[in-house]
Amino acid sequence: MVHVTIGDSPKKFLLLIDSAASNTWLFSNDCKTEACEKHNSLGEGDSSSLKTEDTPFSITYGTGSVSGQLATDTIHLGSLSFPLTFGLATNATQEFNAYPMDGILGLGRGNDFEGRISAPRIMDALSTSNLIDAKLYGIHLNRASDGAKDGELNFGQANEGRYDGDVNWIDLVSNENGMWEISVEQAGVGDKEAEFTGRSALIDTGTSFMFLPPADAASLHALIPGAAQYEQTETYSLPCDTKDAVWIAFNGQRYAISTKDFVGDEAGSGLCWSKIYGRQTFEPNQWLVGDVFLKNVYTVFDFDGGKVGFGLKGDANRQDNPSSTTTTSGGDATQTSNPSSSTKSAEAQVSPTGTMQKATEPGPTGAAGKLNLSLSLISVPFALVVYTLLST
């Protein structure tokens, strides 16, 4: 998440960085629901330059929904300041009671649905204001259990210090919802390969987990010794001492997912909950790939180039792909090792019924330079599922 300020208001707002959502919003002072009262909010009395309007907005997420009216003011993001039209939420569902963020920083590609905010988005505003060199951003998500607290968000250019060699660029799959969708070549566990064809991944910084259609989740977990579905729910358990990494191949390169990231909290009897769920979030061939994967790579989202890039640091998360002759190098890494099942920070928490209990992920605060902004992220302990739905 990232801290921002608005206009001349002294308040700081903690916003979730969401690559799957294009709309930015904050809680409004006029919101009286329980969720709003637990967060920082903004209103006309807070900033002398805030201009509100009667235009409504309404957004439904995978967990929860918000609605309200539009407002315009100057947003201060690190050292950069620029005008932005955003939402002020006067209604928020109870799911937001458990989330620490005061709103969403929408960094998606844009989509058209009823109730959306019809105004230039964050990246448009930065680009047209000539505040960044290129319309792209890079993100490194730290793993709270490592204690590094070195998460980072880069606007305008990638941070080459976060990866070795080159970024592996993957062209976007054309879609109508503005998601960062790329083709999946294959996936597996350790030296075992599943038989997936025609799959794609929606890359989403706003989702803590991974969601695969039920049949795909079953096929992947079948490659993990001792993994089992919990009572015909979307939830799986697996041995807490699982050692083989799950991997996904994109454009000729396999990327390992550390057991630290896909092995969750203890379920009892030496088992832990898996953070890869069997739920179809969009189309039957689409996977929703969130922070469980993204903590293992440095990710670059390129708007003008229409592509997503992954970089790796060293070889910890780099695997040879025997099914392809293409080789690439690049980016940020984490070491595959035994999970610490007692770790709670930034981890998924799943009840025995398979219902996800809320928690969250990282966020930025920081300093920046002109034309290319670098924000350091802060780790916030909670697990989140906020993929944006297209209907309200």
C-alpha positions in Angstrom: 0.0 0.0 0.0 1.0 3.6 -0.4 0.5 6.8 1.7 -0.9 9.8 -0.2 -2.1 13.2 0.8 -4.8 15.3 -0.9 -4.8 19.0 -1.5 -3.8 20.9 1.6 -5.2 18.4 3.9 -2.7 17.2 6.6 -4.4 13.8 6.6 -2.5 10.8 5.3 -4.4 8.1 3.4 -3.2 4.5 3.0 -4.3 3.2 -0.4 -4.1 -0.3 -1.8 -2.0 -0.6 -5.0 -4.4 -2.4 -7.3 -3.2 -3.3 -10.9 -6.6 -4.9 -11.6 -8.7 -1.8 -10.7 -8.5 1.5 -12.7 -10.6 3.6 -10.3 -9.1 5.5 -7.4 -11.2 6.3 -4.4 -11.1 7.2 -0.7 -13.7 7.1 2.1 -15.8 10.2 2.4 -16.5 12.2 5.6 -20.2 11.8 4.7 -20.0 8.0 4.9 -21.7 6.7 8.1 -21.4 3.0 7.7 -19.3 1.1 10.2 -16.5 0.4 7.7 -16.1 4.1 6.9 -15.8 5.1 10.6 -12.8 2.8 11.0 -10.7 4.6 8.3 -9.4 8.0 7.5 -11.8 9.9 5.4 -11.9 13.1 3.3 -14.4 15.9 2.9 -14.8 19.5 1.9 -13.6 20.8 5.3 -10.3 19.0 5.0 -8.9 20.6 1.8 -9.6 24.1 0.5 -9.0 22.9 -3.1 -11.3 19.9 -3.0 -14.2 20.2 -5.5 -17.0 17.7 -5.1 -19.8 16.9 -7.7 -23.0 14.9 -7.8 -21.7 12.4 -10.4 -22.1 8.9 -8.8 -19.8 6.0 -8.9 -20.3 2.4 -7.8 -17.7 -0.5 -7.8 -18.2 -4.1 -6.8 -15.1 -6.2 -5.9 -14.6 -9.8 -5.3 -15.1 -9.0 -1.6 -17.2 -6.0 -0.9 -18.5 -2.9 -2.8 -18.4 0.9 -2.5 -20.3 3.8 -4.0 -20.4 7.5 -3.7 -19.7 10.7 -5.6 -16.8 12.1 -7.6 -14.4 14.8 -6.4 -11.3 16.5 -7.8 -8.2 17.7 -6.0 -4.4 17.6 -6.2 -3.0 14.2 -5.1 0.5 14.1 -3.6 2.2 10.8 -4.3 5.8 10.9 -3.0 7.3 14.0 -4.4 4.8 14.2 -7.3 1.7 16.3 -7.3 -1.0 16.3 -9.9 -4.7 16.9 -10.3 -7.0 13.8 -10.2 -10.7 13.0 -10.2 -11.4 10.2 -7.8 -14.3 8.7 -5.9 -15.4 9.6 -2.4 -17.2 6.6 -1.0 -20.3 7.4 1.0 -21.2 3.7 1.3 -19.0 0.7 1.9 -20.0 -2.9 2.7 -19.0 -4.6 5.9 -16.0 -6.4 4.3 -14.1 -3.2 4.5 -14.3 -3.3 8.3 -11.3 -5.7 8.3 -9.2 -3.9 5.7 -6.6 -1.4 6.8 -6.6 0.7 3.7 -8.4 4.0 3.3 -9.1 3.4 -0.4 -7.8 2.1 -3.6 -5.0 3.4 -5.9 -6.2 2.2 -9.3 -3.3 1.2 -11.6 -5.3 -0.9 -14.0 -5.5 -0.4 -17.8 -9.1 0.8 -17.7 -12.4 -0.8 -18.4 -15.9 0.4 -19.2 -18.7 -0.6 -16.8 -21.7 1.1 -15.4 -20.8 3.2 -12.4 -17.0 3.5 -13.2 -15.2 6.8 -12.7 -15.1 8.4 -16.2 -12.0 10.6 -15.8 -8.2 10.4 -16.5 -6.6 7.8 -14.3 -3.4 7.9 -12.2 -1.1 6.8 -15.0 -2.8 9.1 -17.5 -2.5 12.1 -15.1 1.2 11.3 -14.5 1.9 11.0 -18.2 0.0 14.1 -19.4 1.6 16.1 -16.6 5.1 15.1 -17.9 5.9 13.7 -14.5 7.2 10.4 -15.7 9.4 9.3 -18.6 7.3 6.4 -19.7 3.8 5.2 -18.9 4.8 2.2 -16.9 5.4 1.1 -13.3 7.4 -1.6 -11.6 6.6 -3.2 -8.3 8.5 -5.3 -5.8 6.4 -6.9 -3.0 8.4 -7.8 0.1 7.6 -10.9 2.1 6.7 -9.9 5.6 8.1 -13.1 7.1 11.6 -12.2 5.7 11.6 -9.0 7.7 13.2 -7.1 4.8 10.5 -4.4 4.5 12.0 -3.4 1.2 8.8 -3.3 -1.0 9.0 -0.7 -3.7 6.8 0.9 -6.3 8.5 2.6 -9.3 6.7 5.0 -11.7 8.2 5.9 -15.1 10.9 3.3 -15.3 11.8 -0.1 -13.8 14.4 -0.3 -11.0 17.2 -2.3 -12.7 18.7 -3.0 -9.3 15.8 -5.2 -8.5 16.7 -7.9 -11.1 19.6 -9.4 -13.0 19.9 -9.4 -16.8 16.8 -8.5 -18.8 13.1 -8.4 -18.1 11.1 -11.2 -19.7 8.4 -9.3 -21.5 5.1 -11.0 -22.2 2.5 -9.4 -24.6 -0.9 -8.9 -23.3 -3.9 -11.0 -24.3 -6.6 -8.8 -25.8 -9.6 -8.5 -23.5 -12.5 -6.2 -22.9 -12.1 -5.6 -19.2 -8.7 -3.8 -19.1 -7.0 -6.5 -17.0 -3.3 -7.3 -17.3 -3.8 -10.7 -18.9 -0.9 -12.8 -20.3 -0.7 -16.3 -21.7 0.4 -19.2 -19.4 2.6 -21.7 -21.1 2.5 -24.3 -18.4 2.5 -24.9 -14.7 3.6 -27.6 -12.3 5.3 -28.6 -9.1 9.0 -29.4 -8.7 9.9 -31.5 -11.7 6.3 -32.5 -12.5 4.3 -30.7 -15.1 0.5 -30.4 -15.3 -1.3 -30.7 -18.7 -2.7 -27.2 -19.1 -3.3 -25.6 -22.5 -5.0 -22.3 -23.5 -4.7 -20.8 -20.0 -4.0 -17.1 -19.2 -3.1 -15.2 -16.0 -4.7 -12.0 -14.8 -1.8 -10.3 -12.9 -3.4 -8.6 -9.9 -1.4 -6.8 -7.1 -4.7 -6.2 -5.3 -5.3 -9.9 -4.6 -3.2 -11.8 -2.0 -3.8 -15.3 -3.3 -4.1 -17.3 -6.5 -7.4 -18.4 -7.9 -7.7 -21.2 -10.4 -10.9 -22.7 -11.8 -11.7 -25.7 -9.7 -10.5 -28.4 -12.2 -7.2 -26.6 -12.6 -6.7 -26.1 -8.9 -7.3 -29.9 -8.4 -4.8 -30.8 -11.2 -2.1 -28.6 -9.6 -2.6 -29.8 -6.1 -2.6 -33.4 -7.3 1.1 -32.8 -8.0 1.8 -31.9 -4.4 2.3 -35.1 -2.3 -0.2 -35.1 0.6 -2.4 -32.3 -0.7 -6.1 -32.7 -0.5 -9.3 -30.8 -1.1 -11.1 -29.8 2.1 -14.7 -31.1 2.2 -15.5 -30.3 -1.5 -14.8 -26.6 -0.9 -12.5 -24.2 -2.8 -9.8 -24.8 -0.1 -6.9 -27.3 -0.1 -4.6 -28.5 2.6 -1.1 -29.7 2.1 1.8 -30.8 4.3 3.4 -27.9 6.2 6.9 -29.3 5.3 6.2 -29.3 1.5 9.5 -28.6 -0.2 8.8 -28.6 -3.9 8.0 -25.2 -5.4 4.9 -24.5 -7.5 6.0 -22.9 -10.8 4.3 -21.1 -13.7 6.0 -20.7 -17.2 5.6 -17.5 -19.1 7.3 -16.8 -22.5 9.9 -19.6 -22.2 10.8 -19.0 -18.5 9.6 -20.9 -15.5 9.0 -18.9 -12.3 9.1 -20.7 -9.0 6.7 -19.8 -6.2 8.3 -20.2 -2.8 6.7 -22.5 -0.3 6.8 -19.5 2.0 4.1 -18.0 -0.2 1.8 -20.8 -1.2 1.9 -22.7 2.1 -0.4 -20.9 4.6 -1.4 -21.2 8.2 -1.6 -24.5 10.1 -4.7 -26.6 9.6 -3.7 -29.3 12.2 -2.0 -32.7 12.1 1.0 -31.4 10.2 -1.1 -29.9 7.5 -1.4 -26.2 6.4 -3.8 -24.4 4.2 -2.9 -23.8 0.6 -3.0 -20.2 -0.8 -4.0 -21.5 -4.2 -7.8 -21.7 -4.3 -10.2 -23.5 -6.6 -12.5 -20.7 -7.6 -13.4 -19.4 -11.1 -13.2 -15.6 -10.8 -13.7 -14.8 -14.5 -13.6 -17.1 -17.6 -13.0 -20.8 -17.3 -9.5 -20.5 -18.8 -8.4 -17.5 -16.7 -6.3 -17.7 -13.6 -6.3 -14.8 -11.1 -2.6 -14.5 -10.1 -2.0 -12.3 -7.0 0.7 -11.7 -4.5 1.4 -15.4 -3.8 3.2 -15.3 -7.2 4.2 -11.6 -7.3 6.4 -11.8 -4.2 8.7 -14.0 -6.2 9.4 -11.6 -9.1 9.9 -7.9 -9.9 6.9 -7.0 -12.1 6.7 -4.2 -14.7 3.4 -3.1 -16.2 3.9 -1.3 -19.5 0.8 0.6 -20.7 2.1 1.9 -24.1 3.9 -1.3 -24.9 0.9 -3.5 -24.0 2.9 -6.0 -22.0 3.9 -7.3 -18.6 7.5 -8.0 -17.7 9.1 -10.2 -15.0 12.6 -9.9 -13.6 14.5 -12.1 -11.2 17.3 -11.5 -8.8 19.8 -14.4 -9.0 18.7 -17.9 -9.7 16.6 -18.8 -6.7 13.3 -18.5 -8.6 14.6 -19.2 -12.1 14.0 -22.7 -13.5 15.0 -24.2 -16.8 12.0 -24.8 -19.1 12.6 -28.0 -20.9 9.6 -27.5 -23.2 10.9 -24.3 -24.7 14.1 -23.2 -26.4 13.5 -19.6 -25.3 15.8 -18.3 -22.5 15.5 -15.1 -20.6 17.0 -13.6 -17.5 15.9 -10.9 -15.1 14.4 -9.8 -11.7 13.6 -10.1 -8.1 13.7 -13.4 -6.2 12.9 -15.3 -3.1 14.4 -18.6 -2.0 12.3 -21.7 -2.1 12.4 -23.2 1.4 10.4 -24.8 4.1 7.4 -22.7 5.2 7.1 -21.1 8.5 3.5 -22.2 9.2 3.2 -20.0 12.3 3.8 -16.8 10.3 0.7 -14.6 10.4 2.0 -11.4 8.8 0.8 -10.8 5.2 -0.4 -14.4 5.1 -3.8 -15.9 4.1 -6.0 -17.0 6.9 -8.5 -19.6 6.0 -11.1 -21.1 8.3 -11.9 -24.8 8.3 -15.0 -24.1 6.4 -13.0 -22.7 3.5 -14.2 -19.1 4.1 -11.4 -16.6 3.8 -10.9 -14.4 6.8 -9.7 -10.9 5.9 -6.1 -9.7 6.4 -3.6 -7.7 3.8 -0.4 -6.9 1.9 2.3 -4.3 1.4 2.2 -0.5 0.7 4.4 2.5 -0.2 5.5 5.6 1.5 8.5 7.4 0.3 10.7 9.8 -1.5 11.0 10.2 -5.2 12.8 11.9 -8.0 11.4 14.1 -10.8 10.3 12.2 -13.9 10.7 8.8 -12.2 9.1 8.2 -8.8 10.3 5.4 -6.4 8.2 4.7 -3.4 9.1 2.3 -0.6 6.3 -0.1 0.3 5.2 -0.9 3.8 4.0 -4.3 4.9 0.6 -4.5 6.5 -0.6 -7.9 7.9 -3.8 -9.0 6.3 -4.9 -11.1 3.3 -7.0 -9.5 0.6 -9.2 -10.6 -2.3 -10.2 -7.5 -4.3 -10.5 -8.4 -8.0 -12.8 -6.0 -9.7 -16.0 -7.3 -11.1 -17.4 -5.7 -14.3 -21.0 -5.3 -13.1 -22.3 -3.3 -10.1 
